[in-house]
Amino acid sequence: MSTVPTLNGQVIGQAHYATRALLERTIGPLGVTFHQVIVLNLLAQGPVERADLTHRVSSTLAIDDPALRQVLDHLVDTGLAQVDAPAGGDEPRLALTDTGRATQRAVAAAVADLSARLYAAIPTDEASTAARVLTIVTRHANAELAATPA
């Protein structure tokens, strides 16, 4: 008889790290890293001011500004993203290039395939419950992080 594990950080972390390892193996041949994928997905929604992008990524990932700057610079240097300087003196924005859009679509397809395999045996109602619970845990953890000094 197997026991049902207690929902805690260890169980969540094990699922995260196992899934991330598979994701990194999947995206490796596409020439991008996990952090780059996060940025590509955000840029796929449209051009973003660098400060807004930095805030959105750092609130999603545990990554400091210098490391994120390296990710953004690498995407620009490799031709996956470009800096758009809008007219009128507005803040420059990062946007995907055609190559970046193609790479992001390839990543999205690979992630969709991986997700389909990993979650296929989970009943829809259980997956919905897990998503709600993890969203609440994330919200609570982010609130505590914001309320306490580093």
N, C-alpha and C positions, 0 to 999 in steps of 0.2 A: 504494500500500500504506500503510495507516495503522498507526501505532505504538500500542502499548498504553501508556497513561500509568503512571507509577510511583505507587504508593499513597503519598501523603504529605499533609501538612496542606493544601497548596494544592488538591489534587484534592478532598479532603474538604470544604474550605471553599467551593469553587466549587459543589459539590452542595448544601451547606447554604444558601448565600445565594440560589441560584436557586430552591430549593424554598421557602425562607422568603418570598421575594418573591411567589411564586405564592400561598402561604398567606395572606400579608397582604392580597393583592388579593381573595382568596376570603372572608376573614372581615371585611374592611372594611365591606361592606354590613350585616353583622350588628351593627355598632357596638362591636366589641371589638378590642383590640390583641393582639399576639402574647403579651406577658407576661400579660395578663388571661386569655387562653386557657389558659395553663399553670396558673394558679391555679384557674380554673373546672374544669379536668380533675381536679385534686387534690381540690377540694371535692365533685366528683361522687361520690367514693368515700365521702363522709360528712363530718360536722363535724370540724374540726381545730383544735386549740389554736393560737393565733397564733404562739407560739414554734416549735412543731413545723412549722407551715406555712412560716414564714420560713426555717428550716433546710432543709426539703425543696426549696423553690424556689431558694434561693441555692446549693444544691449542684448544681442542675440548670442554672441560668442564671448568666451572669456579670452579676449585678445586685447593687448595694449595698443596705444596709438602708433608707436614705431613699427610694430609688427604689421599692423593694418596698413600703414603707409607703404611698407614693402610689398604687400599683396596688391594694392592699387597700382603702385608703380610698375610691378611686374606685368599686370594685365595691360597697361598702356604700352610698356616696352615690347611686349610680344604681339601687339596688334589686336588684342581681343577687346580692348576698350580705348576710347579716345576722350580727350578733353574738349568739350564744346564751349566756346566763349560766346554767349548770347549777346546780341546787340543791346545797347542801352545801359551798359555798365553793370548788368546783373552778374551774380556770382557764377563763375565757370562751373559747368556740370560735367560729370562723367557719363558717357553713353557707350553702348555696345557698338562695335564695328560689325560689318557683315560677317567677318570671321568669328567674332564674339557671339553673334546671334546663332550662327550655325553650331558653334561649340556648345552653347547653352542648350540648344534644342537636342543635341546628341546626349548631353548629360541628363536632361529631363527624361528622355526616352529610356536611357539606361537605368535611371532611378525608378521610373515607373515599372520597368520589368523586374527589378530587384524587389520593390515593394510588393508587387503582385505575388511573387514567389514566397516572400516572408510572411505575408498576412493572409494568404489564401485560405488557410485552415481555421482562421479565427472568425467566429460568427459575427455578423454585422453589429448586433446589439452589444456584444462584449467589446468589440473594437471601439464603438462609440463611447462606451463607459470609460474605457481606458484613456481615450483621447481627452474626455472631460476631466478625469482625475489628474492626468499629467499636466493639463493646462492650469488647473488650480494650483498644483504643487509649484509649477514654474512661476505663476503670478505671486504666490506667497514668498518664494525664495527671492525673486527680484525685489519685492517690497522690503524684505529684510536687508538685502544687500544695499539698497538705496538708503535705508535708515541707519545703517551702521558704518562707521569710518573703516577705510581699508586697512 
